[in-house]
Amino acid sequence: MRHNYAVLLNLTLKFLLSIALTACGSIFDHGVKQSESADIYLQLGVRYLDLNKLEISKQNLLIALDKDPNNAQIQNAYAFLCEKLEDYPQAKEHYLMALGISPDAWSIQNNYGRFLCEQGDRQQGLEILKKAFATPLNDKPWIAITNAGRCQLDTQMQNNALSYFEKALFLNSNYAPALLEMQKLSFNAGDYGVAQTYFKRYLDGGTYTSASLWIAMETEFALGQGQMAHTYKEKLLEQFPLSKEAKQIRPVLQ
């Protein structure tokens, strides 16, 4: 896999070099080629971000920003990277720059609204998320709706959160993040059979997380299904040995 990305990077650099060698002298052509070049670095930056190679991602996104600072999606991607790097003031600054360039972009509204909620500014975050899922331009409104539900979880508005997750699943019954939230809410409410059902639905299209395995294990214990609970426990210890959930299990085993 690493070899494939090295090849991709070499091809990209050769492509950029060919552009530089054949570039025309007009201002228009120069602007177009700068934009195309920035898009390539944006794609590389996002790809490395997905691979959690944050330093390489940052290098590519900074180049993209330098080439096209008025590109809203580059600003958006760099803001998200800053979140991953826990540089929250920079993240906020670049989200605001992205919205200043493209104020009606629902993907940017979704990211910024979620960011504000996670930073504790739930009122403003929720307002921005509502804009994101209300616009008719948004062809995936369940993403922002789920984030709006998460924004309500740490408040006294649990019923509102539940309504958002149910609405998200009405629009996309297989949306994994909403299914996981419903698993948690059902478990916390003592509806263990319902929690079990949501987890099984989630596994049809999602992958294990340490939190989902922990809740699944506790759910099966509550339902008296010791063998299945043990299976989830082993998966948790095997796949997420450094997680806080695994650390909660280990003292019991020792």
C-alpha positions in Angstrom: 0.0 0.0 0.0 2.8 2.4 0.9 4.5 1.6 -2.4 1.2 2.5 -4.3 1.1 5.9 -2.6 4.8 6.5 -3.4 4.0 5.7 -7.1 1.0 8.1 -7.0 3.2 10.8 -5.5 5.9 10.4 -8.2 3.3 10.5 -10.9 1.8 13.6 -9.4 5.1 15.3 -9.3 5.9 14.4 -12.9 2.5 15.7 -13.9 3.1 19.0 -12.1 6.6 19.2 -13.7 5.1 18.8 -17.2 2.6 21.5 -16.4 5.4 23.8 -15.3 7.4 23.1 -18.5 4.5 23.7 -20.8 2.8 26.5 -19.0 1.7 29.5 -21.1 2.5 33.0 -20.1 -1.0 34.4 -19.8 -2.4 35.3 -16.4 -5.5 33.2 -17.0 -3.6 30.0 -17.9 -1.4 30.5 -14.9 -4.4 30.9 -12.6 -6.1 27.7 -13.9 -2.9 25.7 -13.6 -2.4 26.9 -10.0 -5.9 25.8 -9.2 -5.3 22.4 -10.8 -2.1 22.0 -8.9 -3.7 23.0 -5.6 -6.4 20.3 -6.2 -3.8 17.6 -6.6 -2.1 18.6 -3.3 -5.6 18.7 -1.7 -6.3 15.2 -2.8 -3.0 14.0 -1.5 -3.5 15.8 1.8 -6.9 14.3 2.3 -5.6 10.8 1.4 -2.8 11.0 3.9 -5.2 12.4 6.4 -7.4 9.3 5.9 -4.2 7.2 6.5 -3.5 9.2 9.7 -0.2 10.3 8.3 -0.7 13.8 9.7 2.7 15.3 9.0 2.7 14.4 5.4 -1.0 15.5 5.1 0.0 18.8 6.6 2.8 19.3 4.1 0.5 18.7 1.1 -2.3 20.8 2.5 0.0 23.7 3.2 1.2 23.6 -0.4 -2.4 23.5 -1.6 -3.2 26.5 0.7 -0.3 28.5 -0.7 -1.3 27.8 -4.3 -5.0 28.5 -3.8 -5.9 30.1 -0.5 -9.4 31.0 -1.7 -10.4 27.4 -2.2 -13.0 26.6 0.5 -12.5 22.9 0.4 -8.7 23.3 1.0 -9.5 25.6 4.0 -12.0 23.0 5.2 -9.6 20.1 4.9 -6.8 22.0 6.7 -9.2 23.0 9.5 -10.1 19.3 10.0 -6.4 18.5 10.1 -5.8 21.1 12.8 -8.6 19.4 14.8 -6.7 16.1 14.5 -3.5 17.9 15.7 -5.5 19.4 18.6 -4.7 23.0 17.3 -8.3 24.2 17.9 -7.7 27.9 17.5 -6.2 27.3 14.0 -9.1 24.9 13.2 -11.7 27.5 14.0 -9.8 30.1 12.0 -9.7 28.0 8.9 -13.3 26.8 9.2 -14.3 30.5 9.4 -12.2 31.2 6.3 -13.8 28.3 4.5 -17.3 29.6 5.3 -16.3 33.1 4.3 -15.4 31.8 0.9 -18.4 29.4 0.5 -21.0 30.3 3.2 -23.7 27.9 1.8 -21.5 24.8 1.5 -23.2 22.2 3.6 -20.1 20.0 4.1 -18.3 22.9 5.6 -21.3 23.9 7.8 -21.5 20.3 9.0 -17.8 20.2 10.0 -17.8 23.6 11.6 -21.1 22.9 13.5 -19.8 19.6 14.8 -16.5 21.3 15.8 -18.4 24.0 17.8 -20.5 21.4 19.6 -17.4 19.4 20.5 -15.8 22.6 21.8 -18.8 23.3 24.0 -20.5 25.9 22.0 -23.6 23.8 21.4 -26.1 26.5 20.7 -24.2 28.0 17.8 -23.0 24.6 16.6 -26.6 23.3 16.5 -27.8 26.3 14.6 -25.1 25.8 11.9 -25.9 22.0 11.7 -29.6 22.8 11.2 -28.6 25.0 8.2 -26.4 22.1 6.9 -29.2 19.6 6.9 -32.0 21.9 5.9 -30.5 23.1 2.6 -31.9 21.3 -0.5 -28.4 21.2 -1.9 -27.4 18.6 0.8 -27.8 15.1 -0.7 -26.6 13.5 2.5 -28.6 15.3 5.3 -28.4 12.3 7.7 -24.7 13.2 8.4 -25.5 16.7 9.8 -28.7 15.3 11.5 -26.6 12.7 13.3 -24.1 15.4 14.4 -27.0 17.5 15.6 -28.1 14.6 17.8 -24.6 14.1 19.2 -24.6 17.8 20.0 -27.6 17.2 22.3 -26.3 14.2 24.1 -24.4 15.9 26.8 -27.3 18.2 27.7 -30.7 17.7 29.2 -32.1 17.2 25.7 -31.7 13.4 25.4 -35.1 13.1 23.7 -34.1 15.6 21.1 -31.0 13.6 20.4 -33.0 10.4 20.0 -35.3 12.2 17.6 -32.4 13.3 15.5 -30.9 9.8 15.3 -34.3 8.3 14.4 -34.7 11.0 11.6 -31.2 10.2 10.3 -32.0 6.5 10.1 -35.3 7.2 8.4 -33.4 8.9 5.7 -30.6 6.3 5.6 -31.4 3.1 7.6 -27.8 1.9 7.2 -25.9 5.0 8.4 -23.4 3.5 10.9 -22.8 6.4 13.2 -26.5 6.9 13.9 -26.9 3.1 14.5 -24.1 3.3 17.1 -25.7 6.2 18.9 -29.0 4.3 19.0 -27.1 1.3 20.4 -25.7 3.5 23.2 -29.0 5.2 24.0 -30.9 1.9 24.1 -28.3 0.3 26.3 -28.3 3.2 28.7 -32.1 3.0 28.9 -31.9 -0.7 29.8 -33.4 -1.8 26.4 -30.8 -4.5 25.9 -32.7 -6.4 23.2 -33.0 -3.2 21.2 -29.4 -2.3 21.7 -28.5 -5.8 20.5 -30.6 -5.2 17.3 -29.0 -1.9 16.6 -25.5 -3.4 16.9 -26.3 -6.2 14.6 -27.6 -3.7 12.0 -24.4 -1.7 12.4 -22.2 -4.7 11.7 -23.9 -5.2 8.3 -22.0 -2.2 7.0 -19.7 -0.9 9.8 -16.5 -2.0 11.5 -15.9 -2.7 15.2 -14.9 0.2 17.5 -13.8 -0.2 21.1 -16.8 1.6 22.4 -19.3 -0.5 20.3 -17.6 -3.8 21.4 -17.7 -2.7 25.0 -21.5 -1.9 24.9 -22.1 -5.1 22.9 -20.3 -7.2 25.5 -22.2 -5.6 28.4 -25.4 -6.0 26.5 -24.9 -9.7 26.0 -24.0 -10.1 29.7 -27.2 -8.3 30.6 -29.2 -10.7 28.3 -27.5 -13.7 29.9 -25.6 -14.6 26.7 -22.2 -15.3 28.3 -20.6 -17.0 25.3 -21.4 -14.1 22.9 -20.2 -11.6 25.6 -16.9 -13.5 25.8 -16.5 -13.4 22.0 -16.9 -9.6 22.0 -14.5 -9.3 25.0 -11.9 -11.2 23.1 -12.4 -9.1 20.0 -12.0 -6.0 22.1 -8.8 -7.1 23.7 -7.4 -8.3 20.3 -8.3 -5.4 18.1 -8.1 -2.5 20.6 -5.6 -3.6 23.3 -4.7 0.0 24.2 -8.2 1.4 24.4 -9.7 2.6 27.7 -12.3 -0.2 27.4 -9.7 -2.9 27.2 -8.0 -1.4 30.2 -11.2 -1.7 32.1 -11.4 -5.4 31.3 -7.8 -6.3 32.1 -7.9 -5.7 35.9 -10.8 -8.2 36.1 -8.8 -10.8 34.2 -5.6 -10.4 36.3 
